[in-house]
Amino acid sequence: MNFMRSHKMNLTVIILIITVIATGLLVYKHVISVKNRQDYVRVADTLRKAVLEIKKNEKNFLLQKSEERYKHLQASTYALSNTLDKIPLKTMMEISEEDFLTLRRSIHEYSQLSVGLLQRIFLRSGG
């Protein structure tokens, strides 16, 4: 009788240990998933702020048409490019490497187009 009781207790302890380990693994997996999502949200928020800064500077440049405002626009474009450089490669790969490459190309094209716009504005104004 004592042997059966001891065997049942051992079995109960083993089941409890397995349950605790399985629960711990599930919680760990969930924590990692939440951490990754936080990283993605942080990246998206940083990029959103940089793009909004570009939009603000672009609007000011188009309204005032001054070289100083153009320099602000270029600085904000450069800041966005630097922000992309600071994003860890692992995060880029997990989100979408191709999307980041497209964004990088778009920033480059935007910079070239803004240079052309500046030249046209100053040619028309005779400055």
DRENNU-694412 format. One record per residue (C-alpha): residue number from 1; z, y, x; residue in one letter; chain. Coordinates in Angstrom, 3 decimals. Example, Ala and Ser with C-alpha at 12.3 -4.5 7.8 and 13.67 -1.06 7.14 Angstrom:
residues 2
[1 [7.800 -4.500 12.300] A A]
[2 [7.140 -1.060 13.670] S A]
END
This chain:
residues 127
[1 [0.000 0.000 0.000] M A]
[2 [0.880 2.363 2.835] N A]
[3 [-2.443 1.626 4.491] F A]
[4 [-4.375 2.592 1.329] M A]
[5 [-2.451 5.836 0.975] R A]
[6 [-3.089 6.718 4.621] S A]
[7 [-6.773 5.880 4.243] H A]
[8 [-7.098 8.077 1.129] K A]
[9 [-5.344 10.965 2.888] M A]
[10 [-7.646 10.677 5.911] N A]
[11 [-10.678 10.586 3.652] L A]
[12 [-9.428 13.657 1.775] T A]
[13 [-8.853 15.564 5.011] V A]
[14 [-12.324 14.646 6.292] I A]
[15 [-13.933 15.778 3.036] I A]
[16 [-12.014 19.070 3.197] L A]
[17 [-13.048 19.647 6.821] I A]
[18 [-16.706 18.947 6.002] I A]
[19 [-16.500 21.312 3.015] T A]
[20 [-14.946 24.078 5.137] V A]
[21 [-17.587 23.662 7.869] I A]
[22 [-20.450 23.666 5.338] A A]
[23 [-19.031 26.758 3.626] T A]
[24 [-18.639 28.477 7.002] G A]
[25 [-22.254 27.734 7.898] L A]
[26 [-23.495 29.096 4.569] L A]
[27 [-21.427 32.273 4.969] V A]
[28 [-22.686 32.710 8.543] Y A]
[29 [-26.308 32.334 7.397] K A]
[30 [-25.717 34.923 4.661] H A]
[31 [-24.084 37.381 7.105] V A]
[32 [-27.050 37.074 9.480] I A]
[33 [-29.439 37.672 6.566] S A]
[34 [-27.518 40.803 5.511] V A]
[35 [-27.483 42.074 9.098] K A]
[36 [-31.266 41.642 9.358] N A]
[37 [-31.775 43.497 6.089] R A]
[38 [-29.569 46.320 7.358] Q A]
[39 [-31.723 46.556 10.480] D A]
[40 [-34.872 46.755 8.338] Y A]
[41 [-33.363 49.454 6.142] V A]
[42 [-32.245 51.398 9.210] R A]
[43 [-35.772 51.233 10.665] V A]
[44 [-37.334 52.296 7.359] A A]
[45 [-34.894 55.200 7.004] D A]
[46 [-35.540 56.404 10.551] T A]
[47 [-39.312 56.261 10.023] L A]
[48 [-39.007 58.015 6.647] R A]
[49 [-37.048 60.885 8.208] K A]
[50 [-39.603 61.248 11.010] A A]
[51 [-42.526 61.293 8.564] V A]
[52 [-40.782 63.878 6.371] L A]
[53 [-40.313 66.060 9.457] E A]
[54 [-44.041 65.782 10.192] I A]
[55 [-44.878 66.726 6.599] K A]
[56 [-42.609 69.767 6.787] K A]
[57 [-44.119 70.925 10.071] N A]
[58 [-47.655 70.273 8.839] E A]
[59 [-47.023 72.394 5.749] K A]
[60 [-45.586 75.213 7.868] N A]
[61 [-48.534 75.020 10.257] F A]
[62 [-51.076 75.162 7.449] L A]
[63 [-49.289 78.078 5.816] L A]
[64 [-48.699 80.148 8.949] Q A]
[65 [-51.597 78.935 11.115] K A]
[66 [-49.807 79.771 14.326] S A]
[67 [-49.775 78.014 17.653] E A]
[68 [-45.974 77.885 17.560] E A]
[69 [-46.051 75.947 14.280] R A]
[70 [-48.693 73.661 15.762] Y A]
[71 [-46.335 72.893 18.662] K A]
[72 [-43.612 71.961 16.154] H A]
[73 [-46.078 69.665 14.407] L A]
[74 [-47.038 68.002 17.682] Q A]
[75 [-43.365 67.635 18.662] A A]
[76 [-42.535 65.889 15.382] S A]
[77 [-45.565 63.597 15.772] T A]
[78 [-44.440 62.783 19.313] Y A]
[79 [-40.906 62.117 17.998] A A]
[80 [-42.279 59.598 15.487] L A]
[81 [-44.209 57.878 18.250] S A]
[82 [-41.034 57.708 20.371] N A]
[83 [-39.124 56.328 17.405] T A]
[84 [-41.644 53.499 17.166] L A]
[85 [-41.198 52.790 20.871] D A]
[86 [-37.437 52.405 20.383] K A]
[87 [-37.714 49.775 17.638] I A]
[88 [-36.868 46.374 19.127] P A]
[89 [-39.848 44.041 19.447] L A]
[90 [-37.970 41.313 17.574] K A]
[91 [-37.538 43.609 14.581] T A]
[92 [-41.210 44.601 14.696] M A]
[93 [-42.261 40.961 14.750] M A]
[94 [-39.981 40.095 11.829] E A]
[95 [-41.189 43.004 9.687] I A]
[96 [-44.895 43.004 10.582] S A]
[97 [-46.318 43.598 14.019] E A]
[98 [-49.727 44.421 12.538] E A]
[99 [-48.259 47.144 10.318] D A]
[100 [-46.587 48.752 13.312] F A]
[101 [-49.861 48.651 15.257] L A]
[102 [-51.635 50.272 12.298] T A]
[103 [-48.943 52.947 12.138] L A]
[104 [-49.271 53.605 15.875] R A]
[105 [-53.072 53.964 15.553] R A]
[106 [-52.635 56.275 12.569] S A]
[107 [-50.273 58.516 14.519] I A]
[108 [-52.805 58.729 17.351] H A]
[109 [-55.644 59.569 14.951] E A]
[110 [-53.469 62.132 13.186] Y A]
[111 [-52.733 63.844 16.501] S A]
[112 [-56.432 64.004 17.322] Q A]
[113 [-57.294 65.385 13.893] L A]
[114 [-54.593 68.052 14.146] S A]
[115 [-56.007 69.178 17.514] V A]
[116 [-59.436 69.532 15.885] G A]
[117 [-57.906 71.453 13.016] L A]
[118 [-56.140 73.828 15.393] L A]
[119 [-59.397 74.474 17.243] Q A]
[120 [-61.264 75.212 13.995] R A]
[121 [-58.563 77.554 12.772] I A]
[122 [-58.590 79.557 15.984] F A]
[123 [-62.399 79.588 16.152] L A]
[124 [-62.587 81.001 12.608] R A]
[125 [-59.912 83.583 13.263] S A]
[126 [-61.588 84.573 16.516] G A]
[127 [-58.420 83.793 18.522] G A]
END
